Amino acid sequence: MRSFNTGPAGTLLMVVGLLLAASSTYTAVAKGGWPDVLPSILIGLSLTAVGYSLVARARRSQSRSDGPDGDEL
């Protein structure tokens, strides 16, 4: 089984996505142009979701490689 750590890439995607969504939301509130910036907000939120998924996958694979710790059902 091939294993690689996707945590750093996921963290980077989450940060970039949050920055994009936050700056687009700020622009929408300041200028009142929601329809113009809505795609940027959705892209930022999508990047954040993908990044979170990668971080969660890296954490799950890390916890599996550490062995059973009694927390699992």
C-alpha positions in Angstrom: 0.0 0.0 0.0 1.4 3.4 -1.0 1.3 6.0 1.7 2.0 9.7 1.5 1.3 12.7 3.8 -1.2 15.1 2.3 -1.5 17.2 5.5 0.7 20.1 4.4 -1.0 20.4 1.0 -4.4 20.3 2.7 -3.4 22.9 5.2 -2.2 25.2 2.3 -5.5 24.7 0.4 -7.5 25.5 3.5 -5.5 28.7 4.2 -5.8 29.8 0.5 -9.5 29.0 0.4 -10.2 30.8 3.6 -8.3 33.9 2.5 -10.1 33.9 -0.9 -13.5 33.5 0.6 -12.9 36.1 3.3 -11.5 38.7 1.0 -14.3 38.1 -1.5 -16.9 38.4 1.2 -15.3 41.6 2.5 -15.4 43.0 -1.1 -19.1 42.0 -1.4 -20.0 43.7 1.8 -18.0 46.9 1.1 -19.2 47.4 -2.5 -22.5 45.6 -2.4 -21.8 43.5 -5.4 -22.8 40.0 -4.3 -23.5 38.5 -7.8 -20.1 39.6 -9.0 -18.1 38.0 -6.2 -20.2 34.9 -5.4 -18.2 32.6 -7.7 -15.0 33.6 -5.8 -16.6 33.0 -2.5 -17.8 29.5 -3.6 -14.4 28.6 -5.0 -12.7 29.7 -1.8 -15.2 27.5 0.3 -14.6 24.6 -2.1 -10.8 24.9 -1.7 -11.3 24.9 2.1 -13.5 21.8 1.9 -10.9 19.9 -0.2 -8.1 21.0 2.0 -10.0 19.9 5.1 -10.6 16.5 3.5 -6.9 16.1 2.7 -5.9 17.0 6.3 -8.5 14.6 7.7 -7.2 11.8 5.4 -3.6 12.5 6.6 -4.7 12.3 10.2 -6.6 9.1 9.7 -3.7 7.4 8.0 -1.4 8.7 10.7 -3.6 7.3 13.5 -3.8 3.9 11.7 0.0 3.7 11.3 0.4 4.5 15.0 -1.5 1.4 16.0 -4.6 1.0 18.2 -4.9 3.5 21.0 -8.2 2.5 22.5 -10.2 5.4 21.0 -11.7 3.5 18.1 -15.0 1.8 18.1 
